[in-house]
Amino acid sequence: MSKKDGKKVAKKDSQLVLRLDKSERDAFVERCKALDTSAAREIRGFIRVFLKDHAED
């Protein structure tokens, strides 16, 4: 698979199940929609930044 800009798209083949308060989940999903993004995309982005910030040298 590839994107228009030439970057390869990694196949997503794993899931992470989270339990959280319904009102927080709903507010997060609605805010993501308002910002024209998805909750999954934002959580994946958070994970990437977290791993980069906490990488072991």
C-alpha positions in Angstrom: 0.0 0.0 0.0 1.1 3.5 -0.6 -0.2 7.0 -0.1 -0.2 9.9 -2.6 2.9 11.4 -1.1 4.9 8.3 -1.6 5.0 7.2 2.1 4.3 3.5 2.8 1.2 2.8 4.9 1.9 0.3 7.7 -0.7 -2.4 8.0 -2.6 -2.1 11.3 -2.9 -5.6 12.6 -3.4 -5.2 16.4 -5.9 -3.8 18.7 -5.8 -2.1 22.1 -8.9 -2.3 24.3 -9.5 0.5 26.7 -12.1 0.9 29.4 -13.1 4.5 30.1 -16.0 6.6 31.3 -18.8 6.8 28.6 -19.1 10.6 28.9 -15.3 11.0 28.4 -15.4 8.7 25.4 -18.4 10.4 23.9 -16.9 13.9 24.4 -13.5 12.7 22.9 -15.2 11.2 19.8 -17.4 14.3 19.3 -14.4 16.6 19.6 -12.5 14.5 17.1 -15.4 14.7 14.7 -15.6 18.5 15.1 -11.9 18.7 14.3 -12.4 16.4 11.2 -10.3 13.6 12.5 -11.0 10.2 14.1 -10.5 9.1 17.7 -8.4 6.2 16.5 -6.1 8.5 14.5 -5.6 10.8 17.5 -4.9 7.9 19.9 -2.3 6.4 17.4 -0.7 9.8 17.2 -0.5 10.1 21.0 1.1 6.6 21.2 3.7 7.6 18.5 4.6 10.8 20.3 4.7 9.0 23.7 7.1 6.3 22.3 9.3 9.0 20.7 9.5 11.1 23.9 10.2 8.0 26.0 12.5 6.2 23.6 15.5 4.4 25.2 18.8 5.4 23.6 
